[in-house]
Amino acid sequence: MPTYREMLQQARAEISEVDASRARELIADVEPLLLDVREQDEWDEGHIPGAVHIPRGHLESRIERAAPDREQPVLIYCAAGNRSVFAAKTLEELGYEDVTSLAGGFTDWKRNGFPVELNAGLETPQRARYSRHLLIPEVGEQGQLKLLDSKILLIGAGGLGSPASLYLAAAGVGRLGIVDADVVDESNLQRQIVHSTERLGDAKVESAKRTIEALNPDVEVVPYKERLTSENVERILADGWDVLVDGADNFPTRYLVNDAAVWHDLPVVHGSIYRFEGQVTVFKPGAGPCYRCLFPTPPPPELAPSCAEGGVLGVLPGVIGSLQASEALKLALGIGEPLIGRLLLFDALSAEFNEVKLRRDPDCPVCGEHPTITDYVDYVEFCAGTREPA
């Protein structure tokens, strides 16, 4: 039986190798997939900029996702250039046509003074908590670090805000803002799962804060115990948010959120529910329509009943709020196809989803070519009597 050294020599004779200087030229000229096959702790100490990390032990199971095109050049490196030799041999056996190993590995790369990227990796407890995210190529460690650095503002801590906040917190969104002026009432508990019986009478933002922090200590919750208005919207947005999740149940707030988002270039994940029906879409300024493209002005109050007036199936906000959380995570990570220009409709009675295409209105009074609304509008007639969020 051959020894390790004999196997290494044989594999080295069958694959292509380059030194650090030539590797740098290849990266500049050919732009190969740069593959780091070291272990996680080695990666955390530094890696070549632009590299994709797949530990040698997971190479066979993960490489097709990272490099679906077997004709794409691949440059592999490890610490000293031995593991990368075996990795290169493996890829050739899997049908990859242009594979090269970096002789001397990362050690030789650093010794030549070439660029090295250092980043704060996840701590050990975080690796355990987010382990299922780390297994997904579209997320991985870099994506999880991005989530931990992201900031999402939820409008409302009610039916939609409850599941959305819980799933965003569980996913590791680093900063969650919650805007809500209401207190926990018995009628909320049928669907607003972030609250509990023992918190009746407590401010919803404080109740949600306690639940979220108990779920995930990585998350900073910023409570705003106030209703969103034209007087405070600029102050709240000044705290810096990446995505807005609209769980409001009244038209004045929806229009206020929309207009502010357009003027601040912020994506809004919109959701609404009524009885057995719900809908979700994403309004991203410049990439699709805004809320006013669909509804330029609010309907008469008598045609806009709230859940408090018309009722809602308790589980429905769980479905729609979870979809909102999913869209918000996609936006934060920059992956997938968000519901921009697409309105997703859900009917709980028939358990059916339908999709409607939405188009930007060039005559929209806010995001159109010649906007006529350039300042916040308070629709006072809709604010008579505070409606609870979903």
C-alpha positions in Angstrom: 0.0 0.0 0.0 1.5 3.4 -1.0 2.4 5.9 1.8 1.0 9.4 2.1 4.1 10.9 0.6 4.0 8.5 -2.4 0.3 9.3 -3.0 1.1 13.0 -2.8 3.9 12.7 -5.3 1.7 10.7 -7.7 -1.1 13.2 -7.5 1.3 16.1 -8.0 2.6 14.6 -11.1 -0.9 14.3 -12.5 -2.2 17.9 -11.9 -1.1 21.4 -12.8 0.7 23.6 -10.2 1.8 27.3 -10.2 3.7 29.4 -7.8 2.3 32.4 -6.0 3.5 34.9 -8.6 2.0 33.0 -11.5 -1.2 32.5 -9.5 -1.5 36.2 -9.0 -1.2 36.7 -12.8 -3.9 34.0 -13.4 -6.2 35.7 -11.0 -5.8 39.0 -12.9 -5.9 37.7 -16.4 -8.2 34.6 -16.4 -10.3 35.4 -13.3 -10.6 31.7 -12.2 -12.8 30.5 -9.4 -10.4 30.9 -6.4 -11.0 28.0 -4.1 -9.8 27.8 -0.5 -9.9 24.2 0.9 -8.5 24.9 4.4 -10.4 24.5 7.6 -12.7 27.2 9.1 -10.1 28.4 11.7 -7.5 28.8 9.0 -9.9 30.8 6.8 -10.8 33.1 9.7 -7.1 34.0 10.1 -7.0 35.4 6.6 -7.5 34.4 3.0 -6.9 35.5 -0.6 -9.4 38.2 -1.6 -12.2 36.9 -3.7 -11.8 33.3 -2.6 -14.6 30.8 -2.1 -14.3 28.7 1.0 -15.1 25.0 0.9 -13.2 22.8 3.4 -11.5 19.8 1.8 -13.8 17.4 3.6 -16.9 19.0 2.0 -15.4 19.5 -1.5 -17.2 16.7 -3.4 -20.6 17.6 -1.9 -20.4 21.4 -2.3 -18.3 22.1 -5.4 -21.1 21.8 -7.9 -23.0 24.7 -6.3 -20.0 26.9 -6.2 -18.8 25.9 -9.7 -21.6 24.5 -11.9 -19.6 25.2 -15.1 -16.9 22.5 -15.3 -15.2 24.5 -18.1 -14.5 27.4 -15.7 -10.8 27.6 -14.6 -10.3 26.8 -10.9 -7.3 27.8 -8.8 -7.1 25.9 -5.5 -5.0 26.6 -2.5 -4.6 25.4 1.1 -2.0 26.2 3.7 1.1 24.7 2.2 0.0 23.3 -1.1 -0.6 19.6 -0.2 -4.3 19.4 0.4 -4.9 21.5 -2.7 -3.0 18.9 -4.8 -5.5 16.2 -3.7 -8.4 18.6 -4.1 -7.3 19.4 -7.7 -7.0 15.7 -8.5 -10.5 15.2 -7.1 -12.0 18.0 -9.3 -10.3 16.5 -12.4 -12.0 13.2 -11.6 -15.3 15.0 -11.3 -14.9 16.4 -14.8 -13.5 19.9 -14.2 -11.3 20.7 -17.2 -9.0 23.5 -16.1 -7.8 23.0 -12.5 -4.6 24.3 -10.9 -3.1 24.1 -7.5 -1.2 26.8 -5.8 2.3 25.4 -4.8 3.3 26.6 -1.4 -0.3 27.5 -0.6 -1.5 30.5 1.4 1.8 30.5 3.3 3.8 31.2 0.1 1.2 33.8 -1.0 1.7 35.8 2.2 5.4 35.4 2.1 5.4 37.2 -1.2 3.5 40.1 0.3 0.4 39.6 -1.8 -3.0 40.9 -0.7 -4.7 39.1 2.2 -8.2 39.7 3.4 -8.9 39.6 7.1 -12.4 39.5 8.5 -14.0 38.9 11.8 -15.5 35.5 11.6 -18.4 34.1 13.6 -17.7 33.1 17.2 -18.1 29.4 18.2 -21.6 29.8 19.7 -22.7 31.6 16.6 -21.5 28.8 14.4 -23.7 26.4 16.4 -26.7 28.8 16.3 -26.5 29.5 12.6 -25.1 26.2 11.5 -28.0 25.5 9.1 -27.4 28.9 7.4 -23.7 28.1 7.0 -24.5 25.0 5.0 -26.4 27.0 2.4 -24.0 28.3 -0.3 -26.1 31.4 -0.9 -25.7 32.4 2.7 -22.7 30.8 4.3 -20.5 32.6 6.8 -20.2 35.8 4.8 -24.0 36.0 4.4 -24.5 35.4 8.1 -22.1 38.1 8.9 -24.0 40.3 6.6 -27.2 39.5 8.4 -25.6 40.3 11.7 -24.6 43.6 10.4 -28.0 44.4 8.8 -30.7 46.8 10.1 -34.4 46.2 9.5 -37.2 48.4 10.7 -40.6 46.8 11.4 -43.7 49.0 11.2 -46.0 47.4 13.8 -45.7 44.7 16.4 -49.0 43.2 15.7 -50.2 40.2 13.6 -47.7 40.7 10.8 -44.9 42.2 12.9 -45.0 39.3 15.3 -43.9 36.4 13.0 -41.7 38.7 10.9 -39.8 39.9 14.0 -39.4 36.4 15.4 -38.0 34.9 12.2 -35.8 37.9 11.5 -34.4 37.6 15.0 -33.9 33.9 14.7 -32.1 34.4 11.4 -29.6 36.7 13.2 -30.6 40.1 11.8 -28.3 42.3 14.0 -30.6 45.3 14.6 -34.4 45.3 14.6 -36.3 48.5 15.0 -40.0 48.3 16.0 -42.5 51.1 15.7 -45.8 50.7 17.6 -47.8 52.9 20.0 -50.2 50.2 21.1 -50.4 48.0 24.3 -51.0 44.3 24.5 -54.8 43.5 24.6 -56.5 40.1 25.0 -57.9 40.4 21.5 -54.3 40.5 20.2 -53.3 37.1 21.5 -55.3 35.1 18.9 -52.6 36.0 16.3 -49.9 38.3 17.7 -47.6 35.5 18.8 -44.7 37.7 20.0 -46.9 38.7 23.0 -48.3 36.6 25.9 -51.0 36.7 28.5 -48.7 37.8 31.2 -47.9 41.0 29.3 -51.5 42.3 29.0 -51.3 46.1 29.3 -47.6 46.3 28.4 -46.4 48.3 25.5 -46.2 46.1 22.4 -42.7 47.3 21.6 -41.4 46.4 25.0 -43.2 43.0 25.0 -41.7 42.2 21.6 -38.3 43.4 22.7 -38.4 40.9 25.7 -39.4 38.0 23.5 -36.9 38.7 20.8 -34.0 39.2 23.2 -34.9 35.9 24.9 -34.9 34.2 21.5 -31.5 35.6 20.2 -29.1 37.7 22.3 -27.3 38.6 19.1 -30.1 40.9 18.1 -30.3 44.6 19.3 -34.0 45.7 19.5 -34.7 49.4 19.1 -38.2 50.2 20.3 -40.1 53.2 19.2 -43.2 53.5 21.4 -45.0 55.9 19.1 -47.2 55.9 16.0 -45.4 56.7 12.8 -46.2 60.2 11.7 -44.9 62.9 9.5 -43.4 64.5 12.5 -41.3 61.6 13.6 -40.6 59.6 10.4 -37.4 61.5 9.5 -36.1 61.1 13.0 -36.7 57.3 13.0 -35.3 56.8 9.6 -32.2 58.8 10.5 -31.2 55.9 12.7 -30.2 54.1 9.5 -32.1 51.1 8.2 -31.5 48.8 5.3 -35.1 47.4 4.8 -38.5 48.4 6.0 -41.1 45.8 6.8 -44.6 47.3 6.7 -47.1 45.5 8.9 -49.5 48.4 9.3 -53.2 48.0 9.2 -54.2 51.5 8.1 -53.8 53.6 5.0 -52.2 56.7 6.5 -49.3 54.7 7.8 -48.9 52.7 4.5 -48.8 55.9 2.5 -46.4 57.5 4.9 -44.0 54.5 4.8 -44.2 54.4 1.0 -43.4 58.1 0.5 -40.6 58.0 3.0 -39.1 54.9 1.4 -39.2 56.5 -2.0 -37.5 59.6 -0.8 -34.9 57.7 1.2 -34.3 55.0 -1.4 -35.3 52.2 0.9 -37.0 48.9 -0.1 -40.3 48.1 1.6 -41.7 44.6 2.2 -45.4 45.2 2.2 -48.0 42.8 3.7 -51.7 43.0 4.4 -54.3 40.6 5.6 -58.1 40.5 5.9 -60.2 37.6 7.1 -58.8 34.7 5.0 -56.8 36.6 2.4 -53.3 38.1 2.5 -50.9 39.6 0.1 -47.2 40.4 -0.1 -45.0 42.4 -2.4 -41.8 44.4 -2.4 -41.6 48.1 -3.3 -38.0 48.9 -4.2 -37.5 52.5 -5.5 -36.1 52.6 -9.0 -36.6 48.9 -9.6 -40.4 48.6 -9.6 -43.6 50.3 -8.6 -44.4 51.9 -5.3 -47.5 51.7 -3.2 -48.9 54.8 -4.8 -48.5 53.3 -8.3 -51.2 50.9 -7.2 -53.3 53.2 -5.1 -52.5 56.9 -5.9 -54.9 58.1 -3.1 -56.6 56.3 -0.1 -60.1 54.9 -0.6 -63.0 56.3 1.5 -62.8 55.1 5.1 -66.0 53.0 4.9 -64.3 50.9 2.1 -61.2 50.3 4.2 -62.1 48.1 7.1 -59.4 46.9 9.5 -58.9 43.5 11.0 -60.6 44.8 14.2 -63.7 45.5 12.1 -63.7 42.6 9.7 -61.8 39.9 11.5 -58.8 37.8 10.5 -58.0 34.0 10.7 -55.4 33.7 13.5 -52.9 31.8 11.4 -53.1 34.0 8.4 -50.7 36.7 9.6 -48.3 33.9 10.4 -48.2 32.9 6.8 -48.0 36.5 5.4 -45.6 37.7 8.1 -43.2 34.8 7.5 -43.3 35.6 3.8 -42.4 39.2 4.6 -39.5 38.0 6.7 -38.3 35.8 3.9 -38.4 38.7 1.4 -36.6 40.9 3.9 -33.8 38.3 4.4 -33.4 38.0 0.6 -33.0 41.8 0.3 -30.5 41.9 3.2 -28.5 39.1 1.7 -28.8 40.3 -1.9 -29.9 36.9 -3.1 -32.9 35.4 -5.0 -35.7 37.2 -6.8 -37.6 39.5 -4.4 -41.2 40.2 -5.1 -40.5 43.4 -6.9 -43.3 44.1 -9.4 -45.1 41.0 -8.3 -48.0 40.8 -5.9 -48.3 37.4 -4.2 -51.9 36.6 -3.1 -52.8 33.9 -0.6 -56.3 32.5 0.0 -56.3 30.4 3.2 -59.7 28.9 2.5 -58.6 27.3 -0.8 -54.9 27.1 0.2 -54.0 28.8 -3.1 -51.3 31.2 -4.1 -51.7 33.5 -7.1 -49.4 36.1 -8.5 -50.2 39.4 -10.1 -47.7 41.4 -12.2 -47.4 45.1 -11.1 -46.0 47.9 -13.2 -44.6 51.2 -12.3 -46.8 54.1 -13.1 -44.9 56.9 -14.9 -47.6 59.3 -13.7 -47.3 58.2 -10.1 -47.6 61.3 -7.8 -44.5 60.2 -5.8 -42.2 58.0 -7.9 -43.3 59.1 -11.3 -41.5 61.2 -13.9 -43.2 64.4 -12.7 -44.1 63.9 -9.0 -46.8 66.1 -7.5 -46.4 64.9 -3.9 -43.0 66.1 -2.6 -43.8 66.3 1.1 -45.5 64.1 3.7 -49.3 64.0 3.7 -51.3 63.3 6.8 -54.6 61.8 5.9 -56.3 63.0 9.1 -59.7 61.6 8.2 -58.3 58.1 8.3 -56.6 58.6 11.7 -59.8 59.1 13.7 -59.7 56.3 16.1 -56.4 54.4 16.2 -56.4 51.0 14.5 -54.4 48.2 15.9 -51.7 46.8 13.6 -53.0 43.6 12.0 
